[in-house]
Amino acid sequence: MQHEVYLTLIRHGQSQWNLENRFTGWVDVELTQEGILEAERAASRLKDLNITYHLCHASVLKRSIHTLWIVLKGLNVSWLPTQKAWELNERHYGALQGLNKKETEDKYGADQVKIWRRSYDTSPPLLDRSKVKDLNPKEAEKYNQLGLESMPLGESLKTCQGRVVPYFKNIMKPQLQSGKNLLVVAHGNSLRSLIMEIENLSGEKIMEVEIETAVPIIYKLSIDTKSGALKLISKNILK
């Protein structure tokens, strides 16, 4: 016997650094007014589907959290339980964080920047560990409180996947297997990591996947009640 559940993935709405064309990573920037409107439109599209959500997941970055708040308000379910996890944060862009992408291309060349952005297992230039706490002492304190012993210095998509997939398997998958419909608001690369796992894509294939801001991706999954295995039934992108 099989049951069906829904897993909805949403990339946060446009952030201030999306607008400024900067590498953002773990820098905690706010949504723009357009990003707020994008989140409201996402809620409107989801409302038409009439899916009953049971649990939510977000990263610990406010562009993810605030997008989720707006979506939940639009669905009139602001009370839904939410789990926030640093494991769902965007990929850490190391020393590139804060840099303008076009200016970085001019300095290092478009081919090199493409490798940093689109290669599966190549990390960006790393931060200097000795300067991490000096650069952002409050952030280090925040992540220590969340159980992260040391801040990353930079991540490839493969490294990002190494924290996202265990969170999916240990936290989200059991919730889906118990019949819960999940709403997840995260980031381009943490969502790519989830999509790789759900669709069984290679590192090469996932880098071709574009994830637009605040455009819901809805997976319908079947659960085998004996084995607990999840099987993909359909994928719907609500543009």
C-alpha positions in Angstrom: 0.0 0.0 0.0 1.2 3.5 -0.8 0.4 7.0 0.5 1.2 10.3 -1.2 2.9 13.4 0.3 4.0 16.8 -1.0 7.4 18.4 -0.7 7.4 22.1 -1.7 10.8 23.9 -2.2 11.0 27.7 -2.6 14.1 29.8 -3.0 13.9 33.0 -1.1 12.7 36.2 -2.8 15.1 38.7 -4.3 17.6 39.9 -1.7 19.5 43.2 -1.6 22.6 41.6 -2.8 20.8 39.7 -5.6 19.8 43.1 -6.7 23.3 44.4 -6.5 24.7 41.3 -8.3 26.9 40.3 -5.3 28.0 36.9 -4.0 26.0 36.5 -0.9 26.5 33.1 0.7 26.2 33.2 4.5 26.0 37.0 4.7 22.6 37.8 6.3 21.1 40.3 3.9 17.4 41.4 3.8 14.8 41.0 1.0 14.2 43.9 -1.4 10.7 45.2 -1.9 10.6 43.1 -5.1 11.6 40.1 -3.1 8.6 40.7 -0.7 6.3 40.9 -3.7 7.8 37.7 -5.2 7.1 35.9 -1.9 3.5 37.2 -1.9 3.0 35.9 -5.5 4.4 32.5 -4.5 1.8 32.3 -1.7 -0.9 33.2 -4.1 0.1 30.4 -6.5 0.3 27.9 -3.7 -3.0 28.9 -2.3 -4.7 27.8 -5.6 -3.4 24.3 -5.1 -5.0 23.9 -1.7 -2.2 21.7 -0.2 -2.4 21.2 3.6 1.1 21.7 5.0 2.1 20.2 8.3 5.7 21.4 8.9 8.1 24.0 7.5 11.9 24.2 7.2 14.1 27.3 6.6 17.7 28.2 6.9 18.9 30.6 9.6 19.4 33.4 7.2 16.7 36.1 7.3 16.0 36.2 3.5 14.9 32.6 3.9 13.0 33.1 7.2 11.2 36.3 6.0 10.2 34.8 2.7 8.7 31.9 4.7 6.8 34.3 7.0 5.3 36.1 4.0 4.3 32.8 2.3 2.7 31.5 5.5 0.8 34.7 6.0 -0.5 34.5 2.5 -1.7 31.0 3.1 -3.2 32.0 6.4 -1.2 29.4 8.3 1.4 31.5 10.2 1.0 29.1 13.1 2.7 26.2 11.3 5.6 24.7 13.2 9.0 25.7 11.6 12.4 24.2 12.0 15.3 26.5 11.2 18.7 24.9 10.4 22.1 26.2 9.4 22.4 23.1 7.3 19.9 24.6 4.9 22.0 27.8 4.5 23.2 28.9 1.1 26.6 27.6 -0.1 29.4 29.6 1.6 31.2 31.6 -1.1 34.3 32.2 1.0 36.4 35.2 0.0 34.0 36.0 -2.9 31.2 37.0 -0.5 30.3 40.7 -0.9 32.0 41.0 -4.3 30.2 42.2 -7.4 30.0 39.3 -9.8 30.7 41.4 -12.9 33.7 43.1 -11.3 35.0 39.6 -10.2 34.7 38.4 -13.8 36.7 41.5 -14.9 39.4 40.7 -12.4 39.7 36.9 -12.7 38.1 36.2 -16.0 34.6 34.9 -16.9 35.8 31.3 -17.2 37.3 31.2 -13.7 34.2 32.7 -12.2 32.0 30.2 -14.0 34.1 27.4 -12.5 33.7 28.9 -9.0 29.9 29.3 -9.5 29.0 26.2 -11.5 31.6 23.5 -10.8 30.2 20.8 -8.5 33.4 20.2 -6.5 35.5 23.3 -6.9 35.6 25.7 -3.9 35.8 29.5 -4.3 38.9 31.3 -2.8 38.7 30.6 1.0 38.5 33.1 3.7 41.5 33.6 6.0 40.7 31.7 9.1 42.6 34.1 11.3 40.2 36.9 10.2 36.9 35.1 10.4 36.0 36.1 14.0 37.3 39.6 13.5 35.2 40.0 10.4 32.0 38.9 12.0 32.1 38.1 15.7 28.4 38.1 16.2 27.9 35.6 13.4 30.4 33.3 14.9 28.6 33.6 18.2 25.3 32.9 16.5 26.5 29.7 14.9 28.3 28.5 18.0 24.9 28.8 19.7 23.4 26.7 16.9 25.9 23.9 17.4 28.4 24.7 14.6 31.9 24.5 16.1 33.6 26.6 13.4 32.5 28.7 10.5 33.2 27.4 7.0 35.8 29.3 5.0 34.2 28.5 1.7 32.2 25.6 0.1 31.8 23.9 -3.2 28.3 22.6 -4.1 29.6 19.1 -3.1 30.6 20.4 0.4 27.2 22.1 0.7 25.5 18.9 -0.3 27.4 17.2 2.5 25.4 19.0 5.1 22.1 19.4 3.3 21.6 15.7 2.4 22.1 14.4 6.0 19.6 16.9 7.2 17.1 15.7 4.6 17.7 12.1 5.4 17.7 12.5 9.2 15.0 15.2 9.7 12.9 15.8 6.6 12.6 12.3 5.2 11.1 10.7 8.4 8.6 13.5 8.5 7.6 12.8 4.9 7.4 9.1 5.6 5.0 9.8 8.5 2.7 11.5 6.0 3.6 15.1 6.6 3.5 17.6 3.7 6.6 19.9 4.0 7.2 23.5 2.9 10.9 24.3 2.6 12.3 27.9 2.0 16.0 27.9 1.4 18.6 29.0 -1.2 19.7 28.3 -4.7 22.5 25.8 -3.8 21.0 24.2 -0.7 17.9 23.5 -2.9 20.1 22.1 -5.7 21.5 19.7 -3.1 17.9 18.6 -2.2 17.0 18.3 -5.8 20.0 16.2 -6.5 18.9 13.8 -3.8 15.2 13.7 -4.8 15.7 13.4 -8.5 18.9 11.3 -8.3 20.9 13.8 -10.5 24.6 13.8 -11.1 26.8 16.8 -10.1 27.1 17.6 -13.8 23.3 17.6 -14.4 22.4 19.7 -11.3 24.6 22.6 -12.4 22.3 23.0 -15.4 19.3 23.4 -13.1 18.2 27.1 -12.6 16.2 27.9 -9.6 14.3 31.2 -9.8 13.7 33.4 -6.7 10.3 32.6 -5.0 9.1 30.2 -7.7 7.6 27.1 -5.9 8.8 23.7 -6.9 6.3 21.0 -5.8 7.2 17.4 -5.6 4.5 14.8 -5.2 5.9 11.6 -3.6 4.6 8.2 -2.9 5.5 6.4 0.3 5.6 2.6 0.5 4.0 1.9 3.8 6.1 -1.3 4.4 9.6 -0.1 3.4 9.1 3.6 3.8 10.7 4.2 0.4 9.9 7.5 -1.3 9.2 7.6 -5.0 8.9 10.6 -7.2 5.5 10.9 -8.9 5.5 14.4 -10.3 7.3 17.7 -10.3 5.4 21.0 -10.8 7.1 24.4 -11.1 4.6 27.2 -10.4 5.8 30.0 -12.6 
